[in-house]
Amino acid sequence: MDWQIKTIARKSSLSGTRFNPGERVTCLIFKVSGEEELGRADLLESELGEFEISGEVLGRWTRVVKDPDDESVNKTELMSSAEDFFFSLFEVEEPEAKEVSDMLKHLLSLMLERKRVLRAVGSRQSEGQQTYRHVKTKQELQVPVVDISTELMIKIQDTIGDIML
């Protein structure tokens, strides 16, 4: 199974204002309070202070809006969104959402390794963690290894439906 993180929306999650090429948009992934689902909001930077997040933030990154008619951007944009989301999981650590965050780190690392964005370093799964090196920047990250059971896969599909294609 291959999941892809949705690209930036065409309009703001808060105001409904259409994004124009060149504008900076902040993407937020959050665990919805009291639910097992993840939410996503794409906002103009000027709207960040007005947006009320209904849960713990798991990931946050900023992108510059590209021309939606440029076909060469679309595939790159999808991979960049997954890559940005993956790195943002290490920047925003919410103790209450650790289980979901660890699961997302593990799954995204496997996907990005398959796409040759990350490369595993050293022996696999030493002490419940796997070291990955980002191919472009050579940055190394410790990713928790999560046992992916059938039950977890069902939970994952229910949880991440709003942020994946």
C-alpha positions in Angstrom: 0.0 0.0 0.0 1.4 3.4 -0.9 0.0 6.5 0.8 0.6 10.1 -0.3 0.2 13.2 1.7 -2.3 15.6 0.1 -0.8 18.6 -1.5 -1.6 22.2 -0.3 -5.3 22.9 -0.7 -6.4 25.5 -3.3 -8.0 27.6 -0.6 -7.7 28.4 3.1 -9.2 26.0 5.6 -10.3 29.0 7.7 -11.5 31.7 5.4 -12.0 29.9 2.1 -9.7 32.4 0.4 -8.1 31.0 -2.7 -4.3 30.7 -2.5 -2.3 32.5 -5.2 1.1 31.4 -6.6 3.9 32.8 -4.5 1.9 33.1 -1.2 3.2 31.3 1.9 0.8 28.7 3.3 1.3 26.9 6.6 0.1 23.3 6.7 -1.0 21.8 10.1 -1.6 18.2 10.9 -3.3 17.6 14.2 -5.0 14.9 16.3 -8.7 15.9 16.7 -9.6 16.1 20.4 -11.6 13.2 21.6 -11.4 11.3 18.3 -9.1 8.9 16.6 -8.8 11.0 13.5 -6.2 13.4 12.2 -7.2 16.8 10.8 -5.4 19.0 8.3 -5.6 22.7 7.9 -3.9 24.8 5.2 -3.8 28.5 6.1 -2.3 31.7 4.9 0.4 32.7 7.3 -1.6 35.8 8.3 -4.5 33.5 9.4 -2.5 31.4 11.9 -3.4 33.4 14.9 -7.1 33.2 14.1 -7.3 29.4 13.6 -8.3 27.3 16.6 -6.8 23.8 16.6 -9.1 21.2 18.1 -6.3 18.9 19.4 -2.6 18.4 19.6 -0.4 19.5 16.6 1.6 16.6 15.2 3.2 18.4 12.2 3.6 21.9 10.9 5.4 23.2 7.8 5.3 26.2 5.5 5.2 26.0 1.7 5.1 28.5 -1.1 2.1 28.0 -3.4 3.1 26.9 -6.9 1.2 27.4 -10.1 -1.4 24.6 -10.2 -1.3 24.4 -14.0 2.4 23.5 -14.0 2.2 19.7 -14.5 5.9 19.2 -13.6 5.2 20.5 -10.1 2.5 18.0 -9.1 4.6 14.8 -8.5 7.3 16.8 -6.8 4.7 18.6 -4.7 3.3 15.3 -3.4 6.7 14.0 -2.3 7.6 17.3 -0.8 4.5 17.3 1.3 5.2 13.8 2.7 8.9 14.8 3.3 7.9 18.1 5.0 5.3 16.3 7.2 7.8 13.6 8.2 10.4 16.2 9.3 7.7 18.3 11.1 6.9 15.3 13.3 10.3 15.6 14.9 9.9 19.4 15.5 6.5 19.3 17.3 6.4 16.6 20.0 3.2 16.4 22.0 3.4 13.7 24.8 -0.4 13.1 24.6 -0.1 12.2 20.9 3.2 10.1 21.1 1.6 6.8 19.9 0.1 8.4 16.8 3.2 10.4 16.1 5.5 7.3 16.4 3.2 5.4 14.1 3.3 8.2 11.5 7.1 8.5 11.8 7.5 4.8 11.2 5.1 4.6 8.2 6.4 7.7 6.5 10.0 6.6 7.0 9.2 3.3 5.2 7.5 5.2 2.4 10.3 7.7 2.0 12.9 4.9 2.1 11.0 3.2 -0.7 11.1 6.5 -2.7 14.8 6.8 -1.9 14.4 10.1 0.0 15.7 8.3 3.2 18.2 5.6 3.6 18.4 3.2 6.6 21.7 3.4 8.5 23.1 0.5 10.5 21.4 -2.6 11.7 17.6 -2.5 11.4 15.5 -2.0 14.5 18.2 -1.8 17.1 16.6 -1.1 20.5 13.2 -0.3 19.0 14.6 2.5 16.7 15.9 2.7 13.2 18.4 5.4 12.1 17.6 7.0 8.8 19.7 9.4 6.8 18.1 12.0 4.6 19.7 11.6 1.2 19.8 15.3 0.3 20.9 16.9 3.6 22.7 13.9 5.2 20.7 14.6 8.4 20.2 11.5 10.6 17.0 10.8 12.5 16.0 8.1 15.0 12.6 6.7 14.0 10.7 4.5 16.4 9.9 1.0 15.1 6.2 0.2 15.4 4.8 -3.3 15.0 2.3 -3.0 12.2 -0.5 -5.5 12.9 -3.8 -5.9 11.1 -5.5 -4.0 13.9 -3.1 -1.1 13.6 -3.5 -1.0 9.9 -7.3 -0.6 10.3 -6.8 2.1 12.9 -4.3 3.9 10.6 -6.7 3.9 7.7 -9.4 5.4 9.9 -7.0 7.9 11.4 -5.3 9.3 8.4 -8.0 9.4 5.9 -8.3 13.2 5.8 -4.6 13.9 5.2 -3.8 11.2 2.6 -4.8 10.7 -1.0 
